Amino acid sequence: MGGSRAQVNKPHKTRFASKASRHAHKIDKVRTGKSEGSHRSADKGARAARVQRSKAIRDQKRAALLKEKRSSVGSLSAPRVIVLFGLSSSANVRPLAKELLTIASGEEGKLTSSTVASPTYKLRTTVLQAPYGDLMSCMELAKVADLLAFVLSANSLYNCDSSSPIDDFGSQCLSVFRAMGLPSTVVFIRDLPSDNKSRQELKKAAISSVSPELPEECKFYAADTKDDLHKFMWLFKEQLLSSPHWRNQRPYVMSEEACIKPDDSTGLCTLLVSGYLRAHNLSANQLVHVTGAGDFQLGQIDVVKDPFPINERKNSNAMDSEDSGIQIVGTFVPDPLNQEPLLVENIPNPLEGDQTWPTEAEMEEAYLNNKQKKLVKRKLPQGTSEYQAAWIVDNTDDEDGDSENDNQDDAGMILDEQHSDNGGDNSDMDAVSHFTEKFDEETIGVTEMADDENLTKEQIEEEIKKIKEANAEDEEFPDEVETPLDVPAKRRFAKYRGLKSFRTSSWDPKESLPPEYARIFAFDNFTRTQKHVIAKIVEQDEGSLKDCAQRGSFVRLHVKNVPTDVASKLVHLSRRLPVVVSGLLQHESKISVLHFTIKKHDSYEAPIKSKESFIFNVGFRQFTARPLFSSDNINCNKHKMERFLHHGRFSVASVYAPICFPPLPLIVLKSRDGEQSAIAAVGSLKSVDPDQIILKKIVLTGYPQRVSKLKAIVRYMFHNPDDVKWFKPVELWTKHGRRGRIKETVGTHGSMKCIFNSSIQQHDTVCMSLYKRAYPKWPEQLYQM
């Protein structure tokens, strides 16, 4: 028997080894200069770096969150704004506002202001009441609300006829608030019974009926007793409030007081607006926008001692004191070299496109060219001078030119690259300009209604009936127009051209621009400009600029060069609603072409035509515009114009308006004589781009008279042979999906022989698409006030 031997196994299996370990023996350790454990230490160092970077990011987020919380709740923050809005006419918000102010102030007595400081809660609060039935006022209050508190009466659950306790006005306002962007929201339930069981059941019923209309994070509070309101105030103090993103991009002041300071200038004054500065720091060099009045420059910014301090302390930094008891802590005056200019429109130079005086070399070249021309002279009468002979030669050339123009007419319309009116006669264009304008107004459907003072009631009803019929016809037969009998089609549609493909055919965005484009501004790169502007606001908040008032401070703005009548209206308005003065970002006072994504509101029944006058509410701004509607094509740089804004679909509204940086909400209002403005549409800002091409499309239709397989004789599209020759290059299509072209004219009444790619049927309709570029209308008056 042999001796015992220890079993020796293989140290590893090669098929389980990595590729690097199998080739490790081939690597020269001396040449690489790396030790065997170097990769392990490298991995360990990389892991430590990742852990350290993650910790730094967490610390930054924690510090930013803590800073935001301190700025919104601390003693240096602006008061929190609570806006009370009744969801129905039975909800009375006035006693609730009084109770909230009394509890917040901790004093029983007559309240002189809607802003109070509470030493108990270490909080300053502003309580505002949204007037029921006034849509414009409710919108303006919702824009500045930190907390939107909806008030619901429990009695409405019993008395309402519908299943929801929210009435029509409440539903309309809720849809507008959602379109603008809701801040933090709560619901106060009033008029609950004293019995605890009935109280809980009724509260659950109110929550179940209202919660589908409100955000998921909305909280519900009973608000009948002081204990209920005390509980709410403690929770409100610790609540982290959210606000719409567009409001956090710009500094704004909600007025506590507004007055007028007369100036030496005739018709102008300085508007003094006092209030807390919110959201961002405000520079004296910035432009400001007064809601409803326009854009203005600042004369100076006074930082005033806080009139509602949480802890009463004697302010030793006061450098000035006025008779009214207002103590000015600091003053910021704009720097004339760095102040943003109030530039609204570009001033065009009418001589900019004129030709300069030619140089001597150009004149010599022109002389030689004229000398080398071979002029075909007619037989001249005896005694004719060279000057007279030159004129006779020109007349001969004109006769030849007429024949050439006739040949050009036979050649037809030029596609894609040139306007169809380039090959036509300029004298013909001048002769039919009146007809062109007339038909353009009819086809676009934007003829303005005559002045109501000059129309009878029957005439006004007839105009409204025509508009409704045009809206219905546009939905059923979009873009279809009829060729006029008394004007040749090549003159009537001289500004139109045919496109081989709407998506791929080229169209120069700088071609034949209207005079209004000389008054507007454009960006080389709008996205890059927006990044620079936002970075400047961040730099301003970090305190690197010295002429800035800090957010949370109580300031008095000197808005200069305000028209006296406008300032008087604002002061009168400030007695019942706060006046909002918002800081503008760089370039936001200049006019350009803005494009909004827009949708017609469900409550608006009247037709909305392109280029009709509307009131646009964009963020804090409010201005008048005449939008041009178009479709939104994602895969194409051309967009088809729409004559009406139809229900149930999104469109793009293009307007001449002051530049704004997105994101911003849009509320479109239609003013009505003697009545409250109605909500016409809602949407948001999409882009700022004057080069966006919007094409108006028209469709000329004809009907087959005789059909033979692929060929057909089509009539009623044109009414004379010259028009058929002119439009011969344009492609035809039918409503049953056939494609074709014009082959030749037939007869003298505009009939034509056409050939198609497939058999055509007798009941089909032959169509031709023509396009021209469309532009918005310049508003007559930008601001209504």
Number of C-alpha atoms within 10 A of each C-alpha: 3 4 4 6 6 5 5 6 6 6 6 8 7 11 8 8 10 10 10 9 10 12 9 11 9 8 10 10 12 8 7 8 9 11 9 9 8 11 11 10 11 11 11 11 12 12 12 12 12 11 11 12 12 12 12 12 11 12 12 12 12 12 12 12 13 12 12 13 16 13 16 21 19 17 17 17 20 24 23 21 21 23 24 28 26 26 26 22 16 17 21 19 23 13 8 20 18 15 17 21 22 18 19 25 20 15 11 10 7 8 13 7 10 15 20 24 22 20 15 12 18 15 25 24 22 21 22 22 22 21 18 18 15 13 19 17 16 21 17 19 24 25 20 23 22 21 22 24 23 22 24 28 23 21 16 20 18 10 10 14 10 9 9 15 23 23 17 13 16 20 15 16 21 18 15 22 18 15 16 24 18 21 21 21 22 20 25 23 21 21 15 19 15 9 8 10 10 12 16 14 12 18 20 12 13 21 16 11 15 15 15 9 13 16 13 9 10 13 15 20 17 20 23 17 10 13 12 13 20 16 13 18 18 13 11 15 17 11 12 13 15 12 16 17 13 16 19 12 19 19 21 27 27 21 21 20 15 22 16 18 14 16 14 7 9 9 13 18 23 21 27 20 25 24 27 22 26 25 19 22 25 27 26 27 22 20 24 26 22 21 21 20 21 19 25 21 21 23 18 18 25 20 24 22 20 21 15 15 17 19 11 10 7 7 11 7 11 15 11 12 13 8 6 6 10 14 20 20 19 16 17 19 16 19 11 9 8 10 16 20 16 16 13 19 16 15 10 13 9 8 8 8 7 7 7 8 8 9 9 9 9 11 12 11 12 11 11 11 10 10 10 8 8 7 12 10 13 10 8 11 8 6 7 9 10 9 8 11 15 12 11 16 14 14 11 13 14 12 11 12 12 12 11 12 15 14 11 15 20 17 15 21 28 20 17 20 13 15 19 23 19 12 17 20 14 10 8 13 18 12 11 16 14 11 15 19 11 13 17 14 12 13 17 21 19 17 16 12 11 11 8 10 7 9 13 10 11 9 13 16 12 12 16 15 12 13 20 15 12 20 21 15 13 17 12 10 10 15 20 18 16 15 20 13 11 9 14 18 21 24 22 22 20 22 17 22 23 25 20 14 10 18 13 13 14 14 16 11 15 10 10 9 12 9 9 16 18 14 15 21 19 16 12 8 9 13 12 10 15 17 11 12 15 16 12 14 19 15 13 20 19 11 13 10 12 10 19 22 25 21 22 23 19 27 26 25 25 21 26 19 19 23 16 19 12 18 24 17 12 23 20 12 13 19 12 12 21 23 25 24 27 24 25 21 22 21 21 21 24 20 22 26 22 23 24 23 21 23 21 22 21 14 12 14 10 11 19 24 24 24 26 17 19 19 21 22 22 20 22 22 21 22 21 23 25 23 27 26 29 27 18 18 13 8 8 11 18 23 21 20 27 24 25 23 24 19 15 10 10 17 23 27 28 30 27 25 26 22 22 24 23 16 17 21 22 23 23 24 20 17 15 9 6 6 7 14 17 16 22 23 23 25 23 22 21 19 20 25 18 21 12 17 22 25 21 21 23 21 19 18 22 22 19 22 15 13 16 12 12 15 19 23 21 24 20 19 23 25 20 20 19 21 21 27 22 21 26 22 18 21 19 20 18 19 11 12 11 19 17 20 18 21 16 15 21 16 9 11 14 19 24 27 20 21 21 18 14 13 14 23 17 13 11 15 17 26 21 20 21 21 21 19 21 17 24 20 18 16 19 10 10 18 17 12 14
